[in-house]
Amino acid sequence: MREETCCFSGHRDINVYNAMLLSLKMKKEIEELITKGFKNFICGGALGFDTIAALTVLKAKKKYSNIKLILVLPCENQTKDWQQKDKEIYEKIKEQSDETVYISKSYYNGCMLKRNRYMVDKSSYCIYYLRKNYGGTAYTVKYAKERGLELKNMA
């Protein structure tokens, strides 16, 4: 399964213009991976890049019915401080995903890190959006490099 699996990691703060461009680039990249035999796409369910990635995979599923969107969420109450509009998009993504894995019932310091490591450990490829060399995405990319994943920065 690992050989057929791609995970995503990226920043939460992406402006509308970059989000639209990123969506187009992601569609092309995901379709390329599908032609190479990738079937599983793991997403962390956060705002920003994760949401763009999940929505792009869901659109691709309409054309490629054999692919799966797997959500790996840090905790069940991840959205408690989110705006209502973002919660609604999140719930729609969850409803359409093929599988949902929760790292923890509730938030604790380190559950996001554990989620990121889980996604990398299950994947052979990582599509990411990294514009700054610190924070969760930078850590995840470094970990993915150490684990030997093929990497593609969409920034």
N, C-alpha and C positions, 0 to 999 in steps of 0.2 A: 504494500500500500504506500509506503514512504516514497518509492520511486515515481508514483503517479500523483503525488500531492504537492501542492504549492500553498504557502502561507503568505499573509500580508502583514505589513507593519508600517505605520506612518504617523505623521503629526496630526493633531486634531484641528489646528488652526490653519485652514486653507481658504483663501478668498474665493468668491464666486467665479471670477474669471479663470483662475487656476483650476478650480474644481471642474469646470466644463472642459478645459483642455485635457486635464488628467483623465476624465471619463473616456474621452476618445482614444487616448494613448493606451489606457487600460483594456479597452475592448480589443484592440489590435493584439496586445501582448497576451491576453487570456486566450484568444482564438489561436494564436501561434502555439501556445502550450498545449491546447486541446489537440491540435494536429500532431503534436509530438507524443501524445498518449496520456497526458495529464487528465485525471478524472475528478480529483478531489481538491477543493479550494477551501482553505481554513482561514476564517476571519475572526478577529477579536471583539467585534461588536461595539467598538468605541465610536465617538463622533469623528468627523473629518474623513481622513483617508480610509479608515475601516468601513465607514458607511458607503463611500464611493465604490470601494472594492466589492462589497456585498451586493450592492445594487447592480453593478456591472456583471457579476457572476449570474445573478438572477435573470438578467436580460439574455445572457448567453445560453442559459438553460432552455429558453424557448426554441432555440435553434439546435442545441446539442443536449438532447434529453438524457444522455448517459452521464452527465457531470453532476457533481454534488456540491452544495454549499454546506459546510460544517461550521457552526458557530462555536467558538470556545470562549466562554464568558467568565470574567474574573469572579463574579458573585451575582446572586439573584437580584440584588437591589442596586445594580450598577447605575440605573437611570434616575435614582431618587432626587438628584439635584438638577436634572435636565429640564429644558423648556418643553412644554407640551407638544409642540410640533415635532421636535426631535424624538420624543418618546413614541409618538404615533408611527414615525418612519421605522424606528427600532422594532416595534411590535409587528409591523408588516413584514419586515425582514425575517424575524423569528418565525412567524407563521409559515413563510415560504421556504425556510431552510430545511435541509434533509435530516439534520441532526443538530442537537444542542448539547454541549458539554459545559457544566458549571464547575469551576475550580473550587468554589466555596459557597456556602449558603449565604453568608454575609461578608461585607468588606472587612479586610484586615490589611495592615501594612505588609506589603509583599505579595498580595494576591495577583496584582497586575503582572509583576515580574514572573510569577509562577505560570500564569497564563501564557506569557510570551515564550517562555522556555518550552512549555508543552507543545505549542504550535510549531516551533522550530524542530523539536525532537521528532515530530510526526511527518516532517516534510523533507523534500530534496531540493526545493526551489523556494526562493523568497523574493516577492515583489515588494519593494518598499519605497517610501517617500521620505527622504532625509535631506533636510536643509540646514541642520545645525548638529554639531558633533557632541551633543550631550542630551541626557534624558532617556526615556524609555525606548524610543526607536533606535537611538544610537547604540544603546546596550544590546538590543535585540539583534541588530545587524552584526555587531561584533561577535555575539554568541553564535549567530548563523555562520559566520566566516569560520569560527573555530570548529564548528560541527561539519564543515565541508559542503555547505549548501551552495548551489549556484545562486547568484544574486543579480537583481536588476533594480537600479534606482530610477524611479519615475520623475524625480525632481529635475 
